[in-house]
Structures are given as structure tokens and as C-alpha cells.
Amino acid sequence: MAELATIARPYAEAAFALAREGGALPKWADTMATLASVTADAKVSAAVDNPKLSVEQKQSMFATLLGDKLDAGTTSFINVLLDADRVKLLPQINEHFQALKRDNDNVARATIVSAFPLTEQQRDELKGALARRYGRQIEAIEEVDATLLGGAKIIVGDQVIDRTVVGQLNKMSRQIKA
């Protein structure tokens, strides 16, 4: 998958630059997310791959599906992707675009995996502590994994904070064996 990410990155950077220059980052972010979900649909994917459909027919399909979400800039962006046969990269392009937007907005994405669902208070405390630690606003994604027994594992970028019971037991086991 690294290949797809490498190919998608310049398109995401170009779209981000267009959106930022036009002062339309939120609108583009919403449109990019919609485009990614639309192209993930099996019927749309089959149509994009259909060699019998012309680029103009595919452009028309996107215009019909997305309607008022498309403006001149996003329409032009889709046309570039269609011409280069890169429309299927929209999910990866969207990932990069959203990451650039979060960086621009000084937001870090944190995945919080806990053994039990978090309460509102726990969620707020964790987000506050992470915001202080990273100096950014925190966008939290929560997951529940009962196999952790207790505690939580927090992933921010490439950093992992493992405060789970299983993680602590594994750490103790390694220390005893050393």
C-alpha cells in the first residue's frame, strides 16, 4: 500500500494548496471525504474501471452523484484524476488531505483503545492531558478492545502510549526474562 500512498500524496498536496489558497479548506475537506466514500462504492468503482465509458461520461457521473458539492475547483480536480486514471486513489488522497488539514488546524488525531467504553469525564481528561502533552487540539477516535483487560492504549501519530493491563504484564514479563 505504500505505493498508493506515494502516488496519492502529490494529488492531496495540490488539492490542499488549492483549497487553502481559495480559503475553502472546510468545504474541500468535506468534498474530499464524500469523494472518497463515493469512489469506494462498488458500482462507482466498476463504472470508473469500465473502459467503455468515456472520460466525459465519468465526469458526468461524478457531477450527477455529487451535485452541489462540486464547484469549479473540485470539478477540475476530479477531471485531472480522471484524465490521469487516478480516481481510484481518492480514499488515499483524502487520507493525506485530511492529515494536511489537521496539521494546518493544529489538531492531532489520537486513537484511544480501551478495555471498556470511556465515560464523558474520562474522555475529556484524556483529551486535555494529550492536548497539553502535544500542544495541539485533539481529535479522538475511540475503540473498545476487551482483550486489553483494563487501561488504555493511545496512539498519536507514530507514538504509542500503552497503559493497558496486558501491556504492563508483557513489560514485566520481558523485564523478568532479561
C-alpha positions as CSV (number, residue, x, y, z in Angstrom):
1,M,0.0,0.0,0.0
2,A,3.0,2.3,0.3
3,E,3.0,2.7,-3.4
4,L,-0.6,4.0,-3.5
5,A,0.2,6.5,-0.7
6,T,3.3,7.7,-2.6
7,I,1.2,8.3,-5.8
8,A,-1.7,9.9,-3.8
9,R,0.4,12.3,-1.9
10,P,1.1,14.9,-4.7
11,Y,-2.6,15.0,-5.6
12,A,-3.5,15.6,-1.9
13,E,-0.9,18.3,-1.6
14,A,-2.1,20.0,-4.8
15,A,-5.8,19.8,-3.6
16,F,-4.8,21.2,-0.2
17,A,-2.9,24.1,-1.8
18,L,-5.9,24.9,-4.0
19,A,-8.3,24.7,-1.0
20,R,-6.1,26.9,1.3
21,E,-5.4,29.5,-1.4
22,G,-9.1,29.7,-2.1
23,G,-9.9,29.9,1.6
24,A,-12.2,26.9,1.3
25,L,-10.4,24.2,3.4
26,P,-13.5,23.1,5.3
27,K,-15.6,22.8,2.1
28,W,-12.8,20.9,0.3
29,A,-12.3,18.6,3.3
30,D,-16.0,17.7,3.3
31,T,-16.0,17.2,-0.5
32,M,-12.8,15.1,-0.4
33,A,-14.4,12.8,2.3
34,T,-17.5,12.5,0.2
35,L,-15.5,11.7,-3.0
36,A,-13.5,9.0,-1.1
37,S,-16.7,7.4,0.1
38,V,-18.4,7.6,-3.3
39,T,-15.4,6.1,-5.1
40,A,-15.3,3.3,-2.5
41,D,-18.8,2.2,-3.7
42,A,-18.7,-1.0,-5.8
43,K,-20.9,0.4,-8.5
44,V,-19.0,3.6,-8.9
45,S,-15.7,1.7,-8.8
46,A,-17.0,-0.5,-11.6
47,A,-18.1,2.5,-13.7
48,V,-14.7,4.2,-13.2
49,D,-12.9,1.0,-14.3
50,N,-15.3,0.5,-17.3
51,P,-13.2,1.1,-20.5
52,K,-16.5,1.6,-22.5
53,L,-17.2,4.8,-20.6
54,S,-15.5,7.9,-21.8
55,V,-13.9,10.4,-19.5
56,E,-16.8,12.8,-20.3
57,Q,-19.3,10.1,-19.2
58,K,-17.3,9.5,-16.0
59,Q,-17.2,13.3,-15.3
60,S,-21.0,13.5,-15.8
61,M,-21.4,10.6,-13.4
62,F,-19.5,12.4,-10.7
63,A,-21.4,15.6,-11.4
64,T,-24.7,13.8,-11.0
65,L,-23.6,11.9,-7.9
66,L,-22.2,14.9,-6.1
67,G,-24.4,17.7,-7.4
68,D,-23.9,20.9,-5.4
69,K,-20.8,19.6,-3.5
70,L,-18.8,20.2,-6.7
71,D,-17.6,23.7,-7.5
72,A,-15.2,24.7,-10.3
73,G,-12.1,23.8,-8.3
74,T,-13.3,20.3,-7.2
75,T,-14.7,19.6,-10.7
76,S,-11.3,20.5,-12.2
77,F,-9.6,18.3,-9.6
78,I,-11.8,15.3,-10.5
79,N,-11.2,15.9,-14.2
80,V,-7.4,15.8,-13.6
81,L,-7.8,12.5,-11.7
82,L,-10.0,11.0,-14.5
83,D,-7.6,12.1,-17.2
84,A,-4.7,10.5,-15.3
85,D,-6.7,7.4,-14.4
86,R,-6.2,8.1,-10.7
87,V,-9.7,8.4,-9.4
88,K,-9.4,5.1,-7.5
89,L,-6.8,6.8,-5.4
90,L,-9.4,9.1,-3.8
91,P,-9.5,7.3,-0.5
92,Q,-5.7,7.6,-0.1
93,I,-5.8,11.2,-1.4
94,N,-8.5,12.0,1.1
95,E,-6.4,10.5,4.0
96,H,-3.4,12.7,3.1
97,F,-5.6,15.7,2.5
98,Q,-7.3,15.3,5.9
99,A,-3.9,14.9,7.6
100,L,-2.7,18.1,6.0
101,K,-5.8,19.9,7.2
102,R,-5.4,18.6,10.7
103,D,-1.8,19.8,10.7
104,N,-2.8,23.2,9.3
105,D,-5.5,23.5,12.0
106,N,-3.1,22.4,14.8
107,V,-5.0,19.2,15.5
108,A,-3.6,15.8,16.3
109,R,-5.5,12.6,15.8
110,A,-5.4,10.3,18.8
111,T,-6.7,6.7,18.7
112,I,-7.7,5.6,22.2
113,V,-8.2,1.9,22.6
114,S,-9.6,0.9,25.9
115,A,-10.9,-2.2,27.6
116,F,-14.3,-0.5,28.3
117,P,-16.1,2.4,26.8
118,L,-14.9,5.7,28.2
119,T,-17.1,8.0,30.2
120,E,-17.5,11.6,29.2
121,Q,-15.3,12.7,32.1
122,Q,-12.5,10.2,31.2
123,R,-12.6,11.2,27.5
124,D,-12.3,14.9,28.5
125,E,-9.5,14.3,30.9
126,L,-7.6,12.2,28.3
127,K,-8.1,14.7,25.6
128,G,-7.0,17.5,27.9
129,A,-3.8,15.7,29.0
130,L,-3.0,14.8,25.4
131,A,-3.6,18.4,24.3
132,R,-1.1,19.6,27.0
133,R,1.4,17.0,26.0
134,Y,1.3,17.6,22.3
135,G,0.4,21.3,22.3
136,R,-2.4,20.7,19.9
137,Q,-6.2,20.2,19.9
138,I,-7.0,16.5,20.0
139,E,-9.4,14.7,17.6
140,A,-10.1,11.4,19.4
141,I,-11.1,8.2,17.8
142,E,-12.2,5.7,20.4
143,E,-12.1,1.9,20.1
144,V,-13.0,-0.8,22.7
145,D,-10.9,-4.0,22.9
146,A,-11.9,-6.2,25.8
147,T,-8.8,-8.3,25.4
148,L,-6.8,-5.4,27.0
149,L,-8.4,-6.3,30.4
150,G,-8.1,-2.8,31.6
151,G,-6.4,0.6,31.0
152,A,-5.9,2.2,27.6
153,K,-3.5,2.4,24.7
154,I,-3.2,5.8,23.0
155,I,-1.8,6.2,19.5
156,V,-0.9,9.7,18.3
157,G,1.0,9.8,15.0
158,D,3.8,7.2,15.4
159,Q,3.8,7.4,19.2
160,V,2.2,4.7,21.3
161,I,1.4,5.2,25.0
162,D,0.5,1.7,26.4
163,R,-1.1,1.8,29.8
164,T,-3.1,-1.4,29.4
165,V,-3.1,-4.3,31.9
166,V,-1.9,-6.6,29.1
167,G,0.9,-4.1,28.1
168,Q,2.1,-3.8,31.6
169,L,2.1,-7.6,32.1
170,N,4.1,-8.0,28.9
171,K,6.6,-5.4,30.0
172,M,7.0,-7.1,33.4
173,S,7.5,-10.4,31.7
174,R,10.2,-9.0,29.4
175,Q,12.0,-7.5,32.4
176,I,11.9,-10.7,34.4
177,K,13.3,-12.7,31.4
178,A,16.1,-10.1,30.8
